Amino acid sequence: MKLIQFLTSNTTAAVGLVQRDSVTVLNEVSSVYQLAKLAWDNQHVLSEMVERFTSKNKVSYQEIVKDKRLLPPLTHPDPYHTWVTGTGLTHLGSATSRDAMHNISQKEESDMTDSMRMFEMGLKDGQMTNGNPGVQPEWFYKGNGLSVVAPEQPISQPSFALDGGEEPEIAGLYIIDDSGEPQRIGFALGNEFSDHKMEKINYLYLAHSKLRKCSYGPELMVDNLPQKIRGNSKIIRDNKVLWEKEFLTGEEHMSHNLKNLEYHHFKYELFRQPGDVHVHFFGTSVASFADQIETQPGDTFEISSDCFTHPLVNPLASDDR
């Protein structure tokens, strides 16, 4: 089951159930946040509430996309109550891009960078099993709901940034329930968007490299995440594909399992405040920067996968402030 949030033709916020090329509009709700709260209040799972509110009103998915009426698939009514965070070095292929970026040597342990040591730690002990957490992953903070860019809308590169590059990945979307427990609402495609030139200078600049803007969606997958996901990331320039690469994700392609990533994020009480929304990026394994691609305003990022209907698309814009 996949849901989207979008604006109707009269600019009213709505929730829709994706059914290939059409979207069935849900009655009585205007957001996934509202839908989830109603599900808890009525002791139903989210999919049951979707069925309860399904209408006979169908609209064209392509028209919504063409008119740029898509919204992020989960948002909080108050953007200051959204946390955007993520993890890195979580995928079996994630060290490859980092290797190209930092010239990591894997000869002897004494020659390894801290990044490679952390990657090796995840390979050895990144699984949470039987309630016992594994090793902590790399972690970063992106911002709040003001950082989020809707699908199809421009994602801006700040004037001070050295680079604005894509990071294609899956994001977990959560709401903290009234008892302070994180409830996973679902998953979405994500473009975490980073300044890889800054990161290359020194890995201690990782926090600065995390440009606050990011995008996720357009769809919220309510079901469990497939174990194996095949995705595709491309950059389009002047209506031609400048760069394209496959990425693999899902737990079979990850050094950490989701339970471990979720445990180490939500173990902090700060991140368990009732009502808050969390968007948590699970990490990437490919980046165009590792292939010496330099993005420029006017380029378009397109991220797709075999488990989502429509790609996540964002043009790159410059922020001249």
C-alpha positions as CSV (number, residue, x, y, z in Angstrom):
1,M,0.0,0.0,0.0
2,K,1.3,3.4,-1.0
3,L,0.0,6.8,0.0
4,I,0.7,10.3,-1.2
5,Q,-0.1,13.8,0.1
6,F,-1.0,16.3,-2.5
7,L,-2.9,19.5,-3.2
8,T,-6.2,19.2,-5.0
9,S,-7.1,21.4,-8.0
10,N,-8.5,23.9,-5.5
11,T,-5.2,23.7,-3.4
12,T,-6.8,21.8,-0.5
13,A,-4.4,19.3,1.1
14,A,-5.5,15.7,0.6
15,V,-4.3,12.1,1.1
16,G,-4.5,9.6,-1.8
17,L,-4.1,5.9,-2.2
18,V,-1.8,5.1,-5.2
19,Q,-3.2,2.6,-7.6
20,R,-0.8,2.6,-10.6
21,D,-1.7,5.7,-12.7
22,S,-4.6,6.8,-10.6
23,V,-5.0,8.1,-7.0
24,T,-8.0,7.4,-4.9
25,V,-8.7,10.3,-2.6
26,L,-9.4,9.5,1.1
27,N,-12.5,11.1,2.7
28,E,-12.4,13.0,6.0
29,V,-8.6,13.4,6.3
30,S,-6.2,15.9,4.9
31,S,-2.9,14.5,6.1
32,V,-1.2,11.2,6.8
33,Y,-0.4,12.6,10.3
34,Q,-4.2,13.0,10.9
35,L,-4.8,9.5,9.5
36,A,-2.3,7.9,11.8
37,K,-3.6,9.6,14.9
38,L,-7.1,8.5,14.0
39,A,-5.9,4.9,13.6
40,W,-4.3,5.0,17.1
41,D,-7.4,6.5,18.7
42,N,-9.6,3.8,17.1
43,Q,-7.1,1.0,17.8
44,H,-6.7,0.2,14.1
45,V,-3.7,-0.2,12.0
46,L,-3.1,2.5,9.3
47,S,-4.2,0.2,6.4
48,E,-7.5,-0.3,8.1
49,M,-8.1,3.4,8.3
50,V,-7.2,3.8,4.7
51,E,-9.9,1.3,3.7
52,R,-12.4,3.0,6.0
53,F,-11.9,6.4,4.4
54,T,-11.5,5.3,0.7
55,S,-13.8,7.2,-1.6
56,K,-15.0,6.7,-5.1
57,N,-13.1,9.9,-6.2
58,K,-10.1,9.0,-8.4
59,V,-7.7,11.5,-9.9
60,S,-4.8,11.2,-12.3
61,Y,-1.4,10.6,-10.7
62,Q,0.3,12.1,-13.7
63,E,-1.8,15.3,-13.5
64,I,-0.8,15.8,-9.9
65,V,2.9,15.3,-10.9
66,K,2.7,17.5,-13.9
67,D,1.0,20.3,-12.0
68,K,3.6,20.0,-9.2
69,R,1.0,19.5,-6.5
70,L,2.8,16.7,-4.7
71,L,3.6,17.2,-1.0
72,P,6.0,15.2,1.2
73,P,4.2,12.0,2.2
74,L,4.4,12.6,6.0
75,T,4.6,16.1,7.6
76,H,3.8,17.5,11.0
77,P,1.3,20.4,11.2
78,D,4.1,22.4,12.9
79,P,7.4,22.0,10.9
80,Y,9.4,22.7,14.1
81,H,8.2,19.3,15.4
82,T,9.8,17.4,12.6
83,W,13.3,15.9,13.1
84,V,15.3,15.1,9.9
85,T,18.3,12.8,10.7
86,G,20.2,10.0,9.2
87,T,22.9,7.4,9.3
88,G,25.9,6.6,7.1
89,L,28.2,3.7,6.3
90,T,25.3,1.4,6.7
91,H,25.4,-0.4,3.3
92,L,27.7,-3.1,2.0
93,G,28.6,-0.8,-0.9
94,S,28.8,2.4,1.1
95,A,32.5,2.2,1.6
96,T,33.1,2.2,-2.2
97,S,31.9,5.7,-2.7
98,R,33.6,6.8,0.5
99,D,36.8,5.1,-0.8
100,A,36.7,7.2,-4.0
101,M,36.0,10.3,-2.0
102,H,38.7,9.9,0.7
103,N,41.2,7.5,-0.9
104,I,40.6,5.0,1.9
105,S,43.3,2.3,2.2
106,Q,42.2,-1.1,3.4
107,K,45.7,-2.6,3.7
108,E,46.3,-2.8,7.4
109,E,44.1,-1.7,10.3
110,S,46.6,0.9,11.3
111,D,46.3,2.4,7.8
112,M,42.5,2.7,7.9
113,T,40.7,6.0,8.3
114,D,38.1,6.3,11.0
115,S,35.4,6.1,8.3
116,M,36.7,2.7,7.2
117,R,37.0,1.5,10.8
118,M,33.4,2.5,11.4
119,F,32.3,0.6,8.3
120,E,34.2,-2.5,9.4
121,M,32.5,-2.3,12.8
122,G,29.1,-2.3,11.1
123,L,30.0,-5.3,9.0
124,K,31.1,-7.2,12.1
125,D,28.4,-6.1,14.6
126,G,25.7,-4.0,12.9
127,Q,22.8,-6.3,13.6
128,M,20.3,-6.0,16.5
129,T,19.2,-9.5,17.4
130,N,17.0,-10.8,20.2
131,G,16.7,-7.3,21.6
132,N,20.5,-6.9,21.9
133,P,21.7,-3.8,20.0
134,G,24.7,-3.9,17.7
135,V,27.4,-1.3,17.3
136,Q,26.3,2.3,16.8
137,P,26.2,3.6,13.2
138,E,27.4,6.9,12.0
139,W,24.7,9.5,12.7
140,F,23.9,13.0,11.6
141,Y,21.4,15.8,12.0
142,K,19.9,17.5,8.9
143,G,17.3,19.9,10.3
144,N,13.6,20.3,11.0
145,G,10.6,20.4,8.7
146,L,11.8,23.7,7.2
147,S,14.6,21.7,5.6
148,V,12.1,19.5,3.6
149,V,11.6,20.1,-0.1
150,A,8.5,18.6,-1.7
151,P,8.9,16.2,-4.6
152,E,9.1,18.0,-8.0
153,Q,10.1,21.2,-6.3
154,P,13.6,22.8,-6.7
155,I,16.2,21.9,-4.1
156,S,18.6,24.8,-3.6
157,Q,22.3,24.8,-3.2
158,P,23.4,27.5,-0.7
159,S,25.8,30.1,-2.0
160,F,28.4,29.1,0.5
161,A,28.3,25.4,-0.5
162,L,31.1,24.0,-2.6
163,D,28.9,21.3,-4.2
164,G,25.3,20.2,-4.1
165,G,25.1,16.4,-4.8
166,E,22.4,13.8,-4.6
167,E,22.4,10.9,-2.0
168,P,19.8,8.3,-3.1
169,E,18.4,6.3,-0.3
170,I,15.4,5.0,1.7
171,A,14.0,7.1,4.6
172,G,12.0,5.7,7.5
173,L,9.0,7.9,8.5
174,Y,7.8,7.9,12.1
175,I,5.4,9.5,14.6
176,I,6.0,9.4,18.3
177,D,2.8,8.1,20.0
178,D,1.2,9.5,23.1
179,S,3.2,7.1,25.3
180,G,6.5,8.3,23.9
181,E,7.1,5.2,21.6
182,P,8.2,5.7,18.0
183,Q,5.7,4.2,15.5
184,R,7.0,3.6,12.1
185,I,4.5,4.9,9.6
186,G,6.3,3.6,6.5
187,F,9.1,4.3,4.1
188,A,9.9,6.7,1.2
189,L,12.5,7.3,-1.4
190,G,14.9,10.0,-0.3
191,N,17.5,12.5,-1.6
192,E,19.6,13.4,1.4
193,F,21.5,16.1,-0.6
194,S,25.1,16.9,0.5
195,D,28.2,19.0,-0.2
196,H,30.6,16.2,-1.0
197,K,33.4,18.6,-1.8
198,M,33.3,19.9,1.7
199,E,33.2,16.3,3.1
200,K,36.3,15.4,0.9
201,I,38.4,18.1,2.6
202,N,38.2,16.3,5.9
203,Y,35.8,13.8,7.3
204,L,35.4,16.0,10.4
205,Y,33.5,18.3,8.0
206,L,30.8,15.7,7.6
207,A,28.3,17.7,9.7
208,H,28.9,20.8,7.6
209,S,28.6,18.8,4.4
210,K,25.0,17.8,5.3
211,L,23.2,20.6,3.5
212,R,20.0,21.1,5.4
213,K,17.7,20.8,2.4
214,C,16.5,17.4,1.5
215,S,13.6,15.7,-0.2
216,Y,11.6,12.4,0.3
217,G,8.6,10.8,-1.4
218,P,6.5,11.1,-3.3
219,E,5.1,7.9,-1.9
220,L,4.8,6.5,1.6
221,M,5.1,2.7,1.6
222,V,2.9,1.5,4.4
223,D,4.1,-2.2,4.1
224,N,7.3,-3.7,5.4
225,L,10.4,-2.8,3.5
226,P,11.5,-5.5,1.0
227,Q,14.7,-7.3,1.9
228,K,16.2,-6.5,-1.5
229,I,15.6,-3.2,-3.3
230,R,17.0,-2.3,-6.6
231,G,17.1,1.5,-7.2
232,N,18.3,3.9,-9.9
233,S,19.8,7.3,-9.5
234,K,20.3,9.7,-12.4
235,I,21.2,13.3,-13.2
236,I,19.6,14.9,-16.2
237,R,21.1,17.9,-17.8
238,D,19.7,19.7,-20.9
239,N,17.1,16.9,-21.3
240,K,19.9,14.2,-21.5
241,V,21.1,11.7,-18.9
242,L,24.4,13.1,-17.6
243,W,25.0,10.3,-15.1
244,E,23.1,7.2,-14.0
245,K,23.8,4.4,-11.6
246,E,22.1,1.5,-9.9
247,F,22.0,1.4,-6.1
248,L,21.0,-1.6,-3.9
249,T,19.3,-1.3,-0.5
250,G,17.1,-3.2,1.8
251,E,18.5,-5.3,4.7
252,E,20.2,-7.9,2.5
253,H,22.4,-5.1,1.1
254,M,23.0,-3.4,4.5
255,S,25.6,-3.9,7.2
256,H,23.2,-2.7,9.8
257,N,19.6,-3.9,10.1
258,L,16.7,-1.4,10.6
259,K,16.1,-2.4,14.2
260,N,19.7,-1.4,15.1
261,L,19.5,1.9,13.2
262,E,16.1,2.7,14.9
263,Y,17.3,1.6,18.3
264,H,20.4,3.9,18.3
265,H,18.3,6.9,17.1
266,F,15.3,6.6,19.4
267,K,17.3,5.5,22.5
268,Y,17.6,9.2,23.3
269,E,14.6,10.7,25.2
270,L,14.9,13.9,23.2
271,F,13.8,11.9,20.1
272,R,10.7,10.4,21.8
273,Q,8.6,13.4,22.4
274,P,4.9,12.6,21.8
275,G,3.5,13.9,18.6
276,D,6.9,14.6,16.9
277,V,7.6,13.4,13.3
278,H,10.9,11.8,12.4
279,V,12.4,11.4,9.0
280,H,15.4,9.2,9.3
281,F,17.6,8.5,6.2
282,F,19.1,5.0,6.2
283,G,22.2,5.7,4.1
284,T,23.4,5.5,0.5
285,S,25.8,3.3,-1.4
286,V,26.4,5.4,-4.5
287,A,26.9,9.1,-5.3
288,S,27.7,10.8,-8.6
289,F,30.5,12.8,-7.0
290,A,32.5,9.6,-6.6
291,D,32.4,9.4,-10.4
292,Q,33.8,13.0,-10.7
293,I,30.4,14.5,-11.6
294,E,30.0,18.1,-10.7
295,T,26.3,19.2,-10.6
296,Q,25.1,22.6,-11.6
297,P,21.9,24.6,-11.3
298,G,19.4,23.4,-13.8
299,D,20.3,19.7,-13.4
300,T,17.5,17.4,-12.3
301,F,17.9,14.6,-9.7
302,E,15.7,11.5,-10.4
303,I,15.7,8.7,-7.9
304,S,13.5,5.6,-8.5
305,S,13.2,2.0,-7.3
306,D,11.4,-1.2,-8.1
307,C,9.2,-0.9,-5.0
308,F,7.8,2.6,-5.7
309,T,5.5,3.7,-8.5
310,H,6.8,7.2,-9.2
311,P,10.4,8.5,-8.9
312,L,11.5,11.2,-6.6
313,V,12.4,14.2,-8.8
314,N,13.9,17.5,-7.8
315,P,15.6,20.1,-10.0
316,L,18.8,21.7,-8.6
317,A,18.6,25.5,-8.0
318,S,21.0,28.0,-6.7
319,D,20.4,30.1,-3.6
320,D,22.0,33.5,-4.3
321,R,21.4,34.9,-0.8
